[in-house]
Amino acid sequence: MTTTTRESPTSDTRVGHPAGALTGRTPIGATLTGGDGPEVRSVDPRTGEPLEPAYRYGGAAEVARAAALADEAFDAYRATTVEQRAAFLETIASRIDELRDALVERAHAETALPVPRLTGEVGRTSGQLRLFAAELRLGVWQGARIDPARPDGTPPRADIRQRRVPLGPVAVFGASNFPLAFSVAGGDTASALAAGCPVVVKAHDAHLGTSELVGRAVQAAVAEHGLPEGVFSLLVGEGPDLGVRLVTDPRIKAVGFTGSRGAGLALARAAAARPVPIPVYAEMSSVNPVVLLPGALADRGAGLGTQFVASLTLGAGQFCTNPGLVLAVDGPGLDAFVGAASAAVAGDAGATMLTPGISRAYATGRDALAGRATVLARGASGESAACGGAALVSVDGARFAADPALQEEVFGATSLVVRCADEAELVACLRALDGQLTATVHASPADHGLAGTLLPILERKAGRILFDGWPTGVEVGHAMVHGGPFPATSDSRTTSVGSLAIDRFLRPVAYQDLPAALLPAELRDDNPEGVWRRVDGTPTR
Amino acid sequence: MTTTTRESPTSDTRVGHPAGALTGRTPIGATLTGGDGPEVRSVDPRTGEPLEPAYRYGGAAEVARAAALADEAFDAYRATTVEQRAAFLETIASRIDELRDALVERAHAETALPVPRLTGEVGRTSGQLRLFAAELRLGVWQGARIDPARPDGTPPRADIRQRRVPLGPVAVFGASNFPLAFSVAGGDTASALAAGCPVVVKAHDAHLGTSELVGRAVQAAVAEHGLPEGVFSLLVGEGPDLGVRLVTDPRIKAVGFTGSRGAGLALARAAAARPVPIPVYAEMSSVNPVVLLPGALADRGAGLGTQFVASLTLGAGQFCTNPGLVLAVDGPGLDAFVGAASAAVAGDAGATMLTPGISRAYATGRDALAGRATVLARGASGESAACGGAALVSVDGARFAADPALQEEVFGATSLVVRCADEAELVACLRALDGQLTATVHASPADHGLAGTLLPILERKAGRILFDGWPTGVEVGHAMVHGGPFPATSDSRTTSVGSLAIDRFLRPVAYQDLPAALLPAELRDDNPEGVWRRVDGTPTR
């Protein structure tokens, strides 16, 4: 039986339960709910000790209730104005900022990620919500187009107007490695809510308390803005089981996911097998190749080696954009890079990973890769219950191009240096790459000719191409792409970070000869909201 | 063994074989090729007689050759300028216009579609190619975005620029019912070529000669513009077999399809099961509901009935947007509509359908629907080898809402009138609808209040909403949407008609701190091509 406490949203989330205190229950609509499945607690990865409170897994009943509420909420929610939705997103942002200290404390206990990083991640999360509020007001996302009637044309042309409408309720799966920015109120949720889609989130077991805090903040914002309760729900449940139930619920119309390739593919398969298939935006696996060109290596090989290891070990290597692969032409510059990088890895103290399970998977992956390559250096592992020691290994280019297993992501601070005999072998290795979130090039001005010939290859492989930087760190803005060809994501046509992410949850509708009184505001002749529109193809406002 | 004649493109297509004469072979790159499979001829649907010349099915070898050429051509083709691609599309358009008489003659023999309709379709096809040339020059499709660096920010912000790049070689499956506008050089091919994607088309067996003529015109344009030969190929082959081979070739990166639900789903399944899944844009099945509101019925019920049957029987009912479903509240106005429509159907002389197979499938579908409903009227069938007689049947609203089988598309001139007891039952029927390409409302000014309450329901169901018109006839422009929720299409986020269709074959790439000399033209500070760009979010040029 499901334990549900139905109180007013105010007493649930702002008074009855102080916003920073945990209840062991999560919002389904306006209520706080616990499932009737097994108890589950997040674990402090430093000690391996379970953290209070306990949550209980939900199942079919909780999925059905959240999906039904989301479906009921959809028409009213999508009918809100741009300003109403923008203000709602800003309220969520403010609630999250207000909870900063509690969020950082709990997330630190649940993930062992450093306090400064988590403090920054709170700001990133609220900033992301505010970016989508700004994007809504900029008035481009509607995709408004007007082809005016030509009654005197041969044949006469009807009046055709186009805008984009939201897809419907969206299921979001939070990632383990960004307990705030890619989780309950992260980019998937922010972009779906901005588009006008209710959201049902499955909390990640690794940070249940952080999830509850953020979920209740969203729930409070829903109530504060008088929105239908089903605009937001947060479920706790056994991963594959609850995930597949949620993705196959007929009321769910799209899915946002960040996590492992196996879990992402399972959800994509389930979504494709529905009687009515739905889109799945799964960000999965990437080794983020870094290409070191000869001039850059000659200029600053050792310096690049030190910088590289700083990027590799950031957050215990638990970034989707972690540089897990380095490719360069052999020579003294590469020797200098490898020397400095090996020294830095060997001197690394190790770090606590997100969970004991991730730590075990990392060790397995690292050792498997090491078994296929030459080990250059290993760092200390540390003493925690989820320790993760850095490693640097190497193979030659011919070997790399011939062995797809060398491209498998090892989630953590391990990287593979590929020593190519010459530029032709470097090109062959790049052509052999799977799809990636990022590709990085380090180049001196003398390398720009070569870099220009590599760019078309890298464009076919990656969603973001960086020069003279490191891929860890993803700006949240209008121009960012955090996406890329399979297996980096399940859908290369979009991004999960940045304002373009709103496109994922919209579809176009055309209106032919609609009476003026019935036109949506963004398509009326007087353009009361001042949105950008393409009139006979030309952008205007 | 494959029979291939390798000559210069000029002698193949412009001199050696006059452009209007048929060879029984189709272009793979710069050659004209025949497969080594069984012979196949299109059939004159009026007589059932096969038409010369014979073609021969290709198979694995032809798919591999076309895909390899397309892959080889991709980098060079996508590196062409906007102006080069626009001029290429315009040349294809001119070649098709030049072939008009030969195309109309052959297409008429192969499809029995009326000569004026086919003449119009030639213009629509070339016009569509010119629309994409214009869209390229308008400079919005690139999706250019620039977030300038903020070196003094906290933290400093990198320079991030975004544009869209083509996905790669695209497989296109022509439709039977538009032998020109949705076939070899139809909307899928035009939008993919505009995006910078090479195209491999599978010709529809129902119009092989028309396909050869158009295919050779595209081949000639490729040669005339000095483009890599692999930019375009045209294959003939056994439907499911060649189709699945093409869609599962690793070099193919997206699929455009118009046809039956069964075939579309088979291709979508094959694409999803690839080691690297790819997007499939399949336009499949729609019954295109027409809602007649009480005021409109009272004003002009009989007139609407007559107009409706004209739309229903247009092209023997073989439009994706054919009005296969009418919904209204019972009453004298609906009686007048049904009376006039029944008389028009009963007086209809019948028409020849596209193929004998389509005629048989139509008869089966029509009779199955008639068996679940009350027959109001049947038209004459005519005497051809592919005859198709119109039919009008009826059920009440409660029955319709309860029986999903009543929503199945009958491809041809059969429509179902749903008599609803009241507005509530009408709303229930609309809520029960599957996804549609179009939804049409006929309303008097007095109906606009009711229409306003139905619009949000229809927006969830259809890609295009029309008032006081008929869905057959799809304007080719910037604002058109020819798409919609499943099963109308496999991907509601897009359209297969209109300039927005180019989006299907593009994906975003971000460039971080790219040296100025290496930036693509559309992202350079001086914006030499004058494209529209979002700078810190705001559109500017």
Chai-1 contact restraints between the chains, C-beta under 6 A:
chainA,res_idxA,chainB,res_idxB,connection_type,confidence,min_distance_angstrom,max_distance_angstrom,comment,restraint_id
A,D75,B,P456,contact,1.0,0.0,6.0,A-B,restraint_1
A,L138,B,G537,contact,1.0,0.0,6.0,A-B,restraint_2
A,R145,B,H478,contact,1.0,0.0,6.0,A-B,restraint_3
A,R145,B,A479,contact,1.0,0.0,6.0,A-B,restraint_4
A,I146,B,A479,contact,1.0,0.0,6.0,A-B,restraint_5
A,D147,B,G477,contact,1.0,0.0,6.0,A-B,restraint_6
A,D147,B,H478,contact,1.0,0.0,6.0,A-B,restraint_7
A,D147,B,A479,contact,1.0,0.0,6.0,A-B,restraint_8
A,I160,B,E475,contact,1.0,0.0,6.0,A-B,restraint_9
A,I160,B,A479,contact,1.0,0.0,6.0,A-B,restraint_10
A,I160,B,M480,contact,1.0,0.0,6.0,A-B,restraint_11
A,R161,B,A479,contact,1.0,0.0,6.0,A-B,restraint_12
A,Q162,B,A479,contact,1.0,0.0,6.0,A-B,restraint_13
A,Q162,B,V481,contact,1.0,0.0,6.0,A-B,restraint_14
A,V165,B,E459,contact,1.0,0.0,6.0,A-B,restraint_15
A,A272,B,A272,contact,1.0,0.0,6.0,A-B,restraint_16
A,V276,B,F486,contact,1.0,0.0,6.0,A-B,restraint_17
A,H448,B,P515,contact,1.0,0.0,6.0,A-B,restraint_18
A,H448,B,A517,contact,1.0,0.0,6.0,A-B,restraint_19
A,G452,B,L518,contact,1.0,0.0,6.0,A-B,restraint_20
A,P456,B,D75,contact,1.0,0.0,6.0,A-B,restraint_21
A,E459,B,V165,contact,1.0,0.0,6.0,A-B,restraint_22
A,E459,B,V509,contact,1.0,0.0,6.0,A-B,restraint_23
A,R464,B,A510,contact,1.0,0.0,6.0,A-B,restraint_24
A,I465,B,Y511,contact,1.0,0.0,6.0,A-B,restraint_25
A,L466,B,Q512,contact,1.0,0.0,6.0,A-B,restraint_26
A,F467,B,D513,contact,1.0,0.0,6.0,A-B,restraint_27
A,F467,B,L514,contact,1.0,0.0,6.0,A-B,restraint_28
A,G469,B,D513,contact,1.0,0.0,6.0,A-B,restraint_29
A,E475,B,I160,contact,1.0,0.0,6.0,A-B,restraint_30
A,G477,B,D147,contact,1.0,0.0,6.0,A-B,restraint_31
A,H478,B,R145,contact,1.0,0.0,6.0,A-B,restraint_32
A,H478,B,D147,contact,1.0,0.0,6.0,A-B,restraint_33
A,H478,B,R534,contact,1.0,0.0,6.0,A-B,restraint_34
A,H478,B,G537,contact,1.0,0.0,6.0,A-B,restraint_35
A,A479,B,R145,contact,1.0,0.0,6.0,A-B,restraint_36
A,A479,B,I146,contact,1.0,0.0,6.0,A-B,restraint_37
A,A479,B,D147,contact,1.0,0.0,6.0,A-B,restraint_38
A,A479,B,I160,contact,1.0,0.0,6.0,A-B,restraint_39
A,A479,B,R161,contact,1.0,0.0,6.0,A-B,restraint_40
A,A479,B,Q162,contact,1.0,0.0,6.0,A-B,restraint_41
A,A479,B,A510,contact,1.0,0.0,6.0,A-B,restraint_42
A,M480,B,I160,contact,1.0,0.0,6.0,A-B,restraint_43
A,M480,B,A510,contact,1.0,0.0,6.0,A-B,restraint_44
A,V481,B,Q162,contact,1.0,0.0,6.0,A-B,restraint_45
A,V481,B,P508,contact,1.0,0.0,6.0,A-B,restraint_46
A,V481,B,A510,contact,1.0,0.0,6.0,A-B,restraint_47
A,F486,B,V276,contact,1.0,0.0,6.0,A-B,restraint_48
A,S492,B,R507,contact,1.0,0.0,6.0,A-B,restraint_49
A,R493,B,R507,contact,1.0,0.0,6.0,A-B,restraint_50
A,R507,B,S492,contact,1.0,0.0,6.0,A-B,restraint_51
A,R507,B,R493,contact,1.0,0.0,6.0,A-B,restraint_52
A,P508,B,V481,contact,1.0,0.0,6.0,A-B,restraint_53
A,V509,B,E459,contact,1.0,0.0,6.0,A-B,restraint_54
A,A510,B,R464,contact,1.0,0.0,6.0,A-B,restraint_55
A,A510,B,A479,contact,1.0,0.0,6.0,A-B,restraint_56
A,A510,B,M480,contact,1.0,0.0,6.0,A-B,restraint_57
A,A510,B,V481,contact,1.0,0.0,6.0,A-B,restraint_58
A,Y511,B,I465,contact,1.0,0.0,6.0,A-B,restraint_59
A,Q512,B,L466,contact,1.0,0.0,6.0,A-B,restraint_60
A,D513,B,F467,contact,1.0,0.0,6.0,A-B,restraint_61
A,D513,B,G469,contact,1.0,0.0,6.0,A-B,restraint_62
A,L514,B,F467,contact,1.0,0.0,6.0,A-B,restraint_63
A,P515,B,H448,contact,1.0,0.0,6.0,A-B,restraint_64
A,A517,B,H448,contact,1.0,0.0,6.0,A-B,restraint_65
A,L518,B,G452,contact,1.0,0.0,6.0,A-B,restraint_66
A,W532,B,P539,contact,1.0,0.0,6.0,A-B,restraint_67
A,R534,B,H478,contact,1.0,0.0,6.0,A-B,restraint_68
A,G537,B,L138,contact,1.0,0.0,6.0,A-B,restraint_69
A,G537,B,H478,contact,1.0,0.0,6.0,A-B,restraint_70
A,P539,B,W532,contact,1.0,0.0,6.0,A-B,restraint_71
A,P539,B,P539,contact,1.0,0.0,6.0,A-B,restraint_72
